[in-house]
Amino acid sequence: MKFEINQKDLLKHINIAQKAISSRTTIQILEGILFETKDNYLILTSTDLELSIETKIECLVEKEGKIVINSSMIGNIVRKLPDAPIKFNVVGDNIQIICMNSEFNLIGQDYSDYPPLPQKNNDISITMENNIVKNAIKETVFAASLDETRPALTGVLVELSNDEVNFVALDGFRIALSKFKMKNNEDVKEIIPSRALVELQKILEDDGQIDINFIQNNVIFDLGNTLVYSRLLDGKFINYKDIINEDYNCKIEINKKDFQDSLERASLLAREEKANLVKISIKDNNLNISSNSEYGNVNENIVCNKEGEDIDIAFNAKYLLDGLKVIESENCEILLTGSLNPCIIHPIDEEKDYTYLVLPVRLGRD
């Protein structure tokens, strides 16, 4: 194998491929990236058997071939080389890399042991706008569970039906639901691992479109010159629609930034071992946030527009803040039915439909 490629182009695509390399693998071949030259393209492939990436770049190919190169080693070398053409010459397992005044000689691995990628087909294929997918991931993936004993909840449920798309994540304490309309003839209900979506979000450009192919046990995201493959999660997802109840006894409209800033200040005194507890008291058109610990106490007051009853309720501040941070509108509405019932937060003045539900913390008797 013999080819020449620009340093910046190669580094960009190595960085993409490295997102599917696991630092915890015990299989040596999976520590490497498969380099393949074909039709004046360099194709880089990486996998940890759950998440896989194939990304290609144009280059000057003198001789086609394949070799597996240690991901960490080649990444560090290319990162330190100058912005200039790099020449690769591979004979057997020996790899010569020349860039200006630098020369490296590495030992590669036989490509025949590298696991194959799932075959792409059009079982179910849909096209979405990049920015819509990025936003839907941002608005939901943080709420996926970290509990590996409930694997279905460690991913994001993607539902398509009746020209509507839902991205849903929940962990038993909160639910994040991002909805949007999209003309579509397919019915889909699959759970995508949160890690795959996090890495996809990093790669996606703001503009353009993405093709999503659901095949048996796998999903393939086609970004053009990059394909991201992920296994789908088995198991039953919780019926979130039965949990989200839009009825309320108290509804407030509040400035999102003021609410978020006040919560962040109040949480400075909230202790993690006490569930980051903050108390919220809504009376008339005032929302009071308080927190107590051995270090002292804090009180924050924010003007709000209230409809309905006064209410006292407590939350884990982190859970509230996680949802508020992904809301981009200036104001939000909060629906409450009682001190022991979930609170629902919606953005106001946004075209998209976003729902964030958080369970309260039960307060002990004084």
Secondary structure, DSSP 8 states (H G I E B T S, - for coil): -EEEEEHHHHHHHHHHHGGG--TT---GGGGEEEEEEETTEEEEEEE-SSEEEEEEEE-EEEE-EEEEEEHHHHHHHHHHS-SSEEEEEEETTEEEEEETTEEEEEE-B-GGGS--------SEEEEEEHHHHHHHHHHHGGGS---TTSGGGGEEEEEEETTEEEEEEE-SSEEEEEEEE------EEEEEEHHHHHHHHHH--SSSEEEEEEETTEEEEE-SSEEEEEE-B-S----GGGT-----SEEEEEEHHHHHHHHHHHTTTS-GGGTTEEEEEEETTEEEEEEEETTEEEEEEEE-EEEE--EEEEEEHHHHHHHHHT--SSEEEEEE--TTS-EEEEESS-SSEEEEEE--------
